[in-house]
Amino acid sequence: MPDSLVIILNKTTDLSKRTEILNKISDSYKTSDPDAMQKYAEEALQSAKKTKNAKEEVLALQNLGTSNIILGNYNKALQYFDQAEQKISNLNKTDQSIQEISAKNFGSKGIIYSEQNNYSLALNNDFKAMKLYESSHNEVQLSKIYNNIGVIYHSIDDHEKALYYFLKSYTVQKKIKAASLGVSCSNIGLIYLDKNLPQKAKVFFDEGLNEFQKNPNSREQGELYNNMAQYYMVKKQFGTAKDYLLKAEKAFKSTEDRFGLSNTYLFLGKIYYTENKLDQALEFANKSLEISKELDLPETTVKSEELLSQIFDKMGNKEQALIHLKNYNVANKNLTKIENAKERIRTELDFESERHEIEQKEKTNREKIKWYFGFLLLLIILAGIYFFFRNKEREKTILLQKRLTEFQHKALHLQMNPHFVFNCLAAISSFIMQNDKDEAIKYLAKFSKLMRLTLDFSKESLITIDKEIESLKNYLELEQLRFNQKFEFKIIKDPLIEDDTALPSLLLQPYIENSVIHGVVPKEGQGLIQIHFSQTSESLICEITDNGIGIETSKKLKKNLVNVHTSMAMEISQKRLETLEKLEKKKLNLTITEIKGENNTSEGTKVVLELPLEYIKD
């Protein structure tokens, strides 16, 4: 491409056209030759100044900045981007192409500040770029900027925010089928592994492997292999972990990535130490230490010194064990200083974020005040009508809220019904009588936790989905105890459901209790209850299925023996849903159907509840 553009350039006499071609030639060299990129950018800059073409002048300045980033001249690069930003301020900002140029400028400055460990300024510029790309719906650049923000938060060990932005990048990349999707999967999986959620991590690691088969990238594949090895080390599947580490070693050597190799050798040393193969463990621990010292990697240095001390101690070489223990203590002090610095940065970023939010609120309030004054006359004319209808609506809302609170208290009362409490305590008492103290303590802890959670939930109108899952798990484990392990259960949550998603407290339990009492317990053989939480763009979907006797058979049994408690709980839950619909003016869809098999035989029951996202965010 550069050669063909050079030919066109040589044939072009129009100075404005030459400026545009010079910038295109410069940009085409950014992945291959930063010196050539700089040369043509300087020519474009001079040409743009002669023709007074401000837009092409900005593009030339940006190309000069980018070439200096590649060459590692960050301060010089920053000067070019600052000049470009000043020029952009004089251009038409309503023009979408100018917005894209401005967004690129902010994103490039974000990269520089991130490389200089100035994370506050890096995020400030990245967020500006993000807003511009969001307004222009540029999904390709959005996926990149989300990932850059995630990398910054991951650098300062803020895993929650890093995960949030990595998932945003992942969602966009999946939509546009980006070649870098495998990298996002690897990043997300590693954070889930750090959060002690290995199964979630494995889902993303496997997806990352599939993506790299479509779009190979040796260095990034090496990182994924290292991450997968950590997963198998957690699972104590050391043979599989070593296989992945050998793949990582090959990938890193092919790209001369010694940073990745330092971790690969450290993990191999740990595995061989665990397997009591001390000579191999010593070899790889020394390799890891050598690289970590060469590249000044404090965390890997600390871990390598600690491992070497343990290896020599196990070998009986107390002198070397002591030397490396002392080295570990020195390195650990340095690492503690770095961690403290990261903590200060996190605090500063949180402060900056809060300050920015306050400023935005104040700005919004000022704009609202201007808007209110503009429509003041109209509001005065309509005030009488407005207050009349508002008071009527308020009375209706207060009545509905009062009714909702009453139903919530009734739900709490039924949740802690004496029959359930007595059975749980009786089962725990049985363990004590059988001198099975461990099981007694285990289930007593679950019982007390369920009671505490239930009381806590009664104070809130909404609870987070993770707390709801925790409560349901405790409840079902106690019911398993009560009915002598008559059934199994599974609770599945879609990994893309956001952490702040919440739902009405004590709402699902009656339907699950119904599955236990009237579904799987009367069934011959082992029962199974599955609870699945998923999310669409508009709703949270809660699906409860069981392989019990089915609705019709259950109804026949109830003719002779009616469970008043369960019936009341179902009725109160239904009334709560109806009241929520009226209060929030949003439809909640509840369906209860019988699962049919071959020959129209009953194979269980399915309950599906759809809750609109607008009013279930915590």
C-alpha positions in Angstrom: 0.0 0.0 0.0 2.7 2.6 0.8 4.4 2.1 -2.7 1.1 2.7 -4.6 0.4 5.8 -2.5 3.9 7.1 -3.2 3.3 6.7 -7.0 0.0 8.7 -6.6 1.9 11.3 -4.5 4.5 11.8 -7.2 1.9 12.4 -9.9 -0.1 14.8 -7.7 0.5 18.6 -8.0 -2.4 19.8 -6.0 -0.9 20.8 -2.6 -4.1 20.0 -0.6 -4.4 16.6 -2.2 -0.7 15.9 -1.5 -1.2 16.7 2.2 -3.9 14.2 2.4 -1.9 11.5 0.7 1.2 12.2 2.9 -0.9 11.6 6.0 -2.3 8.4 4.5 1.3 7.1 3.7 2.4 8.1 7.3 -0.5 6.2 8.8 0.2 3.1 6.7 3.7 2.7 8.3 2.5 2.6 11.9 2.7 -1.2 12.2 5.9 -1.6 10.2 8.3 1.4 10.2 7.8 4.2 12.8 10.8 6.2 11.4 9.1 6.3 7.9 5.8 7.2 9.6 7.5 10.2 11.3 9.2 11.3 8.1 5.9 11.5 6.1 4.0 13.0 9.0 6.5 15.9 9.2 6.1 16.5 5.5 2.3 16.4 5.8 2.5 18.9 8.7 4.5 21.4 6.7 2.2 21.0 3.7 -1.0 21.4 5.9 0.4 24.6 7.4 1.0 26.1 3.9 -2.5 25.3 2.8 -4.0 26.2 6.2 -5.8 22.9 6.3 -6.5 22.6 10.1 -7.9 19.0 9.9 -5.0 17.6 8.0 -2.6 19.4 10.4 -4.3 17.6 13.3 -3.9 14.3 11.6 -0.2 15.0 10.9 0.3 15.9 14.6 -1.4 12.7 15.6 0.8 10.6 13.3 3.9 12.2 14.8 2.5 11.5 18.3 1.8 7.8 17.4 5.3 7.3 15.8 6.9 8.6 19.0 4.8 6.3 21.2 6.1 3.3 19.1 9.6 4.6 19.5 9.2 5.1 23.3 9.5 8.9 23.3 6.4 9.4 25.5 7.0 13.0 26.5 7.6 14.1 22.9 4.5 12.1 21.8 2.4 13.9 24.5 3.5 17.3 23.2 2.2 16.4 19.7 -1.1 15.2 21.0 -1.5 18.4 23.2 -0.9 20.5 20.1 -3.5 18.4 18.2 -6.0 18.9 21.0 -5.6 22.7 20.8 -6.2 22.6 17.0 -9.2 20.4 17.4 -10.8 22.9 19.8 -11.1 25.3 16.9 -12.8 22.8 14.5 -16.5 22.0 14.1 -17.1 19.6 17.0 -20.6 18.6 15.7 -18.9 17.0 12.7 -18.8 13.3 13.4 -15.4 12.9 11.7 -14.0 15.6 14.0 -15.4 13.7 17.0 -13.7 10.6 15.9 -10.4 12.5 15.5 -10.9 14.0 19.0 -11.6 10.5 20.5 -8.5 9.1 18.9 -6.5 11.9 20.4 -7.8 11.3 23.9 -7.3 7.5 23.5 -3.7 8.0 22.5 -3.0 10.3 25.4 -4.5 7.6 27.6 -2.0 5.1 26.3 0.9 7.4 27.1 -0.2 8.2 30.6 -0.9 4.5 31.3 2.7 3.6 30.2 4.0 6.3 32.5 1.9 4.8 35.4 -0.1 8.1 35.6 -3.4 6.1 35.9 -5.6 9.0 36.9 -4.8 11.0 33.8 -4.9 7.8 31.7 -8.5 7.1 32.8 -9.5 10.7 32.5 -8.5 10.7 28.8 -9.9 7.2 28.1 -13.3 8.1 29.6 -13.4 11.1 27.3 -12.6 8.9 24.3 -15.2 6.4 25.4 -18.0 8.9 25.5 -17.2 10.2 22.0 -17.0 6.7 20.6 -20.3 5.8 22.3 -22.0 8.8 20.8 -20.8 7.9 17.4 -21.5 4.1 17.9 -18.0 3.2 16.8 -18.0 -0.3 18.2 -14.5 -1.3 16.9 -12.8 1.5 18.8 -15.2 1.1 21.8 -14.1 -2.5 22.3 -10.4 -1.3 22.3 -11.0 1.6 24.8 -13.1 -0.6 27.1 -10.1 -3.1 27.1 -7.6 -0.2 27.8 -9.6 0.9 30.8 -9.8 -2.7 32.0 -6.0 -3.0 31.7 -5.5 0.1 33.8 -7.8 -1.1 36.6 -6.1 -4.5 36.4 -2.7 -2.9 36.8 -3.7 -1.4 40.1 -5.4 -4.6 41.3 -8.9 -3.2 41.1 -10.4 -6.5 39.9 -14.0 -5.5 40.1 -13.7 -2.5 37.8 -11.3 -4.3 35.5 -13.8 -7.2 35.1 -16.6 -4.7 34.4 -14.8 -3.1 31.5 -13.3 -6.4 30.2 -16.8 -7.8 30.0 -18.0 -4.6 28.2 -15.2 -5.1 25.7 -16.0 -8.8 25.4 -19.7 -8.1 24.7 -18.9 -5.6 21.9 -16.1 -7.8 20.4 -18.4 -10.8 20.3 -21.0 -8.7 18.5 -18.6 -7.5 15.8 -16.6 -10.8 15.8 -13.3 -9.0 16.6 -10.0 -10.8 16.1 -9.0 -9.8 19.7 -11.8 -11.7 21.4 -9.5 -14.4 22.6 -7.4 -11.8 24.6 -10.6 -10.6 26.4 -11.6 -14.1 27.2 -8.1 -14.7 28.7 -8.3 -11.5 30.8 -11.8 -12.2 32.1 -10.9 -15.8 32.9 -7.9 -14.8 35.0 -9.9 -12.3 37.0 -12.5 -15.0 37.8 -9.7 -17.3 38.8 -8.3 -14.6 41.2 -11.8 -14.2 42.6 -11.8 -18.0 43.3 -14.4 -18.8 40.7 -12.6 -21.5 38.7 -15.6 -22.8 36.8 -16.4 -19.3 35.4 -12.8 -18.9 34.5 -12.7 -22.2 32.6 -15.7 -21.1 30.5 -13.9 -18.1 29.2 -10.5 -19.9 28.9 -12.1 -22.5 26.6 -13.7 -19.8 24.5 -10.4 -18.0 24.3 -8.7 -21.2 23.0 -11.4 -21.5 20.2 -10.9 -17.8 19.3 -7.1 -18.1 19.0 -7.6 -21.1 16.6 -9.4 -18.7 14.3 -7.0 -15.7 14.9 -3.6 -16.9 16.1 -1.5 -14.6 18.3 1.6 -16.3 19.8 2.2 -13.9 22.7 -1.4 -13.6 23.8 -1.8 -17.4 23.4 1.2 -17.8 25.7 -0.6 -15.7 28.3 -3.8 -17.8 27.9 -1.8 -21.1 28.3 -0.2 -19.7 31.5 -3.7 -18.8 32.8 -5.1 -22.2 32.0 -2.2 -23.8 33.7 -3.1 -21.9 36.9 -6.7 -23.2 36.6 -5.4 -26.8 36.4 -3.0 -26.2 39.3 -6.0 -25.1 41.4 -7.7 -28.3 40.3 -4.5 -30.2 41.2 -4.4 -31.7 37.7 -0.6 -31.1 37.4 0.0 -33.1 34.3 -2.4 -31.0 32.3 -1.0 -27.9 33.8 2.5 -28.8 32.7 1.3 -29.5 29.2 -0.1 -26.0 28.9 3.0 -24.5 30.4 5.2 -26.2 27.8 2.9 -24.7 25.1 3.3 -21.3 26.8 7.1 -21.6 26.9 7.1 -22.4 23.1 4.8 -19.4 22.4 6.8 -16.9 24.5 10.2 -18.0 23.0 8.8 -17.6 19.5 8.0 -13.9 20.3 11.0 -13.4 22.7 8.5 -12.4 25.5 10.6 -12.9 28.6 8.0 -11.4 30.9 5.6 -14.3 30.1 8.4 -16.8 30.4 9.2 -15.7 34.0 5.7 -16.7 35.1 5.8 -19.9 33.0 9.0 -21.1 34.8 7.7 -20.1 38.2 4.5 -22.2 37.7 6.6 -25.2 36.5 8.9 -24.8 39.5 5.8 -24.9 41.8 4.4 -28.0 40.2 7.7 -29.9 40.4 8.1 -28.9 44.0 4.6 -30.2 44.8 5.5 -33.5 43.0 8.7 -33.6 45.1 10.9 -33.5 42.0 13.3 -31.0 43.6 16.0 -30.9 40.9 13.5 -29.9 38.2 11.8 -27.5 40.6 15.2 -25.8 41.4 16.0 -25.5 37.7 12.8 -23.6 36.8 12.7 -21.5 40.0 16.2 -20.2 39.2 15.1 -19.5 35.6 12.2 -17.5 36.8 14.3 -15.6 39.3 16.9 -14.8 36.7 14.3 -13.3 34.3 12.4 -11.4 37.0 15.6 -9.7 38.2 16.6 -8.9 34.7 13.2 -7.3 33.9 12.7 -5.9 37.5 9.5 -7.8 38.2 9.0 -7.4 42.0 6.1 -9.9 42.4 7.7 -12.7 40.5 11.0 -12.1 42.3 9.3 -12.4 45.7 7.6 -15.7 44.6 10.7 -17.1 43.1 12.8 -16.4 46.2 10.2 -17.9 48.4 10.0 -21.1 46.3 13.8 -21.4 46.2 13.9 -21.2 50.0 11.3 -23.9 50.3 13.1 -26.2 47.8 16.5 -25.9 49.5 14.9 -26.4 52.9 13.3 -29.6 51.6 16.7 -30.7 50.1 18.2 -30.2 53.5 20.5 -27.3 52.4 19.7 -25.0 55.3 22.4 -22.5 54.3 20.9 -21.8 50.8 17.4 -21.9 52.2 18.3 -19.2 54.7 20.0 -17.0 52.0 16.9 -17.1 49.8 14.6 -16.6 52.8 16.5 -13.3 53.5 16.3 -12.4 49.8 12.6 -13.1 50.0 12.1 -10.8 53.0 14.0 -7.9 51.2 12.1 -8.4 48.0 8.8 -8.6 49.9 9.4 -5.3 51.6 9.9 -3.7 48.2 6.7 -5.4 46.9 4.8 -4.0 49.9 5.9 -0.5 49.0 4.6 -1.0 45.5 1.3 -2.5 46.8 0.9 0.5 49.1 1.5 2.8 46.1 -1.2 1.0 44.2 -3.6 1.4 47.1 -2.9 5.1 47.1 -3.6 5.3 43.4 -6.9 3.4 43.9 -7.9 5.9 46.6 -6.9 8.8 44.4 -8.9 7.4 41.5 -12.0 6.8 43.7 -11.7 10.3 44.9 -11.4 11.7 41.4 -14.4 9.6 40.3 -16.5 10.9 43.1 -15.4 14.5 42.5 -16.2 14.1 38.8 -19.7 12.7 39.6 -20.4 15.6 41.9 -19.3 18.1 39.3 -21.4 16.4 36.7 -24.4 16.5 39.1 -23.8 20.2 39.7 -23.5 20.9 36.0 -26.7 18.9 35.4 -28.5 20.8 38.2 -27.4 24.1 36.7 -28.8 23.1 33.3 -32.0 22.0 34.9 -32.4 25.3 36.7 -32.0 27.1 33.3 -34.6 24.8 31.8 -37.0 25.3 34.7 -36.8 29.1 34.4 -37.5 28.9 30.6 -40.8 27.0 31.3 -41.7 28.7 34.5 -44.7 30.5 33.1 -46.1 27.3 31.6 -45.6 25.5 34.9 -47.5 28.1 36.9 -50.5 27.8 34.5 -50.5 24.0 34.8 -49.6 23.9 38.5 -53.2 23.5 39.8 -54.0 20.6 37.5 -50.6 19.0 38.1 -50.9 19.0 42.0 -54.5 17.7 41.9 -53.5 14.6 39.8 -50.2 14.2 41.6 -51.9 14.0 45.0 -54.3 11.4 43.7 -51.4 9.4 42.3 -49.4 9.7 45.5 -52.3 8.4 47.6 -52.5 5.4 45.2 -48.7 4.8 45.4 -48.7 5.0 49.2 -51.5 2.5 49.4 -49.7 0.1 47.0 -46.4 0.5 49.0 -48.2 -0.2 52.2 -49.9 -3.3 50.7 -46.5 -4.4 49.3 -44.9 -4.1 52.7 -47.7 -6.1 54.3 -47.2 -8.9 51.8 -43.5 -8.8 52.4 -44.0 -9.2 56.2 -46.4 -12.1 55.5 -43.8 -13.7 53.3 -41.2 -13.4 56.1 -43.7 -15.0 58.5 -44.3 -17.9 56.2 -40.6 -18.3 55.4 -40.0 -18.9 59.1 -43.0 -21.1 59.7 -42.8 -23.3 62.9 -43.1 -26.6 60.9 -40.0 -25.9 58.8 -38.0 -24.6 61.8 -39.1 -27.6 63.9 -38.0 -30.1 61.2 -34.7 -28.4 60.7 -33.9 -28.4 64.4 -35.1 -32.0 64.8 -32.7 -33.1 62.0 -29.9 -31.2 63.6 -30.8 -32.7 67.0 -30.7 -36.2 65.4 -27.1 -35.6 64.3 -26.2 -34.5 67.8 -27.8 -37.7 69.3 -25.8 -39.8 66.8 -22.7 -38.0 68.0 -22.1 -36.6 64.5 -21.0 -33.2 65.7 -19.5 -32.0 62.4 -22.7 -32.5 60.5 -24.7 -30.9 63.4 -22.5 -27.9 63.4 -22.5 -27.7 59.6 -26.3 -27.7 59.4 -26.8 -25.5 62.5 -24.6 -22.9 60.8 -26.7 -23.2 57.6 -29.9 -22.9 59.6 -28.8 -19.8 61.5 -27.4 -18.2 58.3 -30.8 -18.8 56.6 -32.6 -17.2 59.5 -30.2 -14.2 59.6 -30.4 -13.7 55.8 -34.2 -13.9 55.9 -34.4 -11.3 58.7 -32.0 -9.1 56.8 -33.9 -9.4 53.6 -37.2 -8.5 55.3 -35.7 -4.9 55.8 -35.0 -4.5 52.1 -37.4 -4.3 49.1 -34.6 -5.5 46.8 -31.7 -7.9 47.3 -28.7 -8.6 45.1 -29.0 -11.8 43.0 -25.9 -13.3 44.7 -27.5 -12.9 48.1 -30.7 -14.5 46.8 -28.7 -17.5 45.4 -26.9 -17.8 48.8 -30.3 -17.8 50.6 -31.9 -20.4 48.2 -28.8 -22.6 48.5 -29.0 -22.6 52.3 -32.8 -23.3 52.2 -32.5 -26.2 49.7 -29.6 -27.8 51.7 -31.8 -27.7 54.8 -34.7 -29.2 52.9 -32.3 -32.0 51.7 -31.5 -32.7 55.3 -35.2 -32.6 56.3 -36.1 -35.1 53.6 -33.1 -37.3 53.9 -31.4 -36.3 50.6 -34.5 -37.1 48.6 -33.5 -34.7 45.8 -30.5 -32.9 44.3 -30.5 -29.3 43.1 -28.5 -27.0 40.8 -28.4 -23.2 40.8 -27.0 -21.6 37.6 -26.4 -17.9 37.0 -25.5 -16.5 33.5 -21.9 -15.0 33.9 -22.9 -11.9 32.1 -25.5 -10.9 34.7 -24.2 -7.7 36.3 -23.4 -7.6 40.0 -25.9 -4.8 40.8 -28.8 -6.8 39.4 -31.3 -7.3 42.2 -34.8 -8.7 42.7 -37.6 -8.5 45.3 -36.7 -10.2 48.5 -38.3 -13.5 49.5 -40.1 -13.8 46.2 -38.8 -17.0 44.6 -38.7 -19.2 47.8 -42.4 -20.2 47.7 -42.2 -21.5 44.2 -39.1 -23.5 45.1 -40.7 -24.8 48.2 -43.7 -25.9 46.1 -41.2 -27.8 43.9 -39.8 -29.6 47.0 -43.1 -30.3 48.8 -45.4 -31.0 45.9 -43.0 -32.0 43.2 -39.9 -34.1 44.1 -40.7 -35.3 47.6 -43.9 -37.3 46.5 -42.0 -38.7 43.5 -40.6 -42.2 43.5 -36.8 -42.1 43.1 -34.3 -39.3 43.2 -35.6 -35.8 42.5 -33.9 -32.9 40.8 -34.6 -29.1 41.1 -32.9 -26.7 38.8 -32.9 -22.9 39.2 -31.5 -20.9 36.3 -31.0 -17.1 36.2 -30.5 -15.5 32.7 -30.9 -12.0 31.3 -32.1 -10.4 28.1 -31.8 -6.8 27.1 -35.0 -6.0 28.9 -35.6 -8.7 31.7 -34.1 -10.9 34.3 -35.5 -14.4 33.8 -35.8 -16.8 36.8 -36.6 -20.4 35.7 -37.4 -23.1 38.2 -37.8 -26.7 36.9 -38.3 -30.0 38.7 -38.7 -33.6 37.7 -41.4 -34.2 40.2 -44.9 -35.7 39.9 -46.3 -32.7 37.9 -49.1 -30.2 38.5 -52.1 -32.5 37.7 -51.0 -35.4 39.9 -50.1 -32.9 42.7 -53.6 -31.4 42.5 -55.2 -34.8 42.9 -53.1 -35.5 46.0 -54.0 -32.1 47.5 -57.7 -32.9 47.4 -57.2 -35.2 50.3 -54.4 -33.4 52.0 -54.1 -29.6 51.6 -50.9 -27.9 52.7 -52.2 -24.6 54.0 -48.7 -23.1 54.5 -47.6 -23.6 50.9 -50.9 -22.5 49.4 -50.8 -19.2 51.4 -47.1 -18.6 50.4 -48.0 -19.0 46.7 -51.0 -16.8 47.1 -49.0 -14.0 48.9 -46.3 -14.2 46.2 -48.9 -13.8 43.5 -50.4 -10.8 45.3 -46.9 -9.3 45.7 -46.3 -9.6 41.9 -49.7 -8.0 41.1 -49.0 -5.2 43.5 -45.5 -4.6 42.0 -47.1 -4.5 38.5 -49.5 -1.8 39.6 -46.8 0.2 41.6 -44.1 0.1 38.8 -46.6 0.0 35.9 -44.6 -2.8 34.3 -45.8 -6.2 33.3 -44.3 -9.2 35.2 -44.7 -12.4 33.3 -45.2 -15.6 35.5 -45.9 -18.9 33.8 -46.3 -22.3 35.5 -46.5 -25.3 33.1 -46.3 -29.0 33.3 -43.4 -30.7 31.5 -44.7 -33.5 29.2 -42.7 -36.5 28.0 -43.5 -39.3 25.6 -47.1 -40.6 25.6 -48.1 -37.3 27.2 -46.8 -38.4 30.6 -45.8 -35.8 33.2 -42.1 -35.3 33.8 -42.2 -32.4 36.2 -43.1 -28.7 36.4 -41.5 -25.5 35.1 -42.0 -22.0 36.6 -40.7 -19.0 34.6 -40.7 -15.5 36.1 -39.7 -12.4 34.0 -38.8 -9.3 35.9 -38.2 -6.0 33.9 -34.7 -4.6 34.4 -35.9 -1.1 34.9 -36.9 -1.6 38.5 -34.7 -4.6 39.7 -31.4 -2.7 39.7 -30.0 -2.4 43.2 
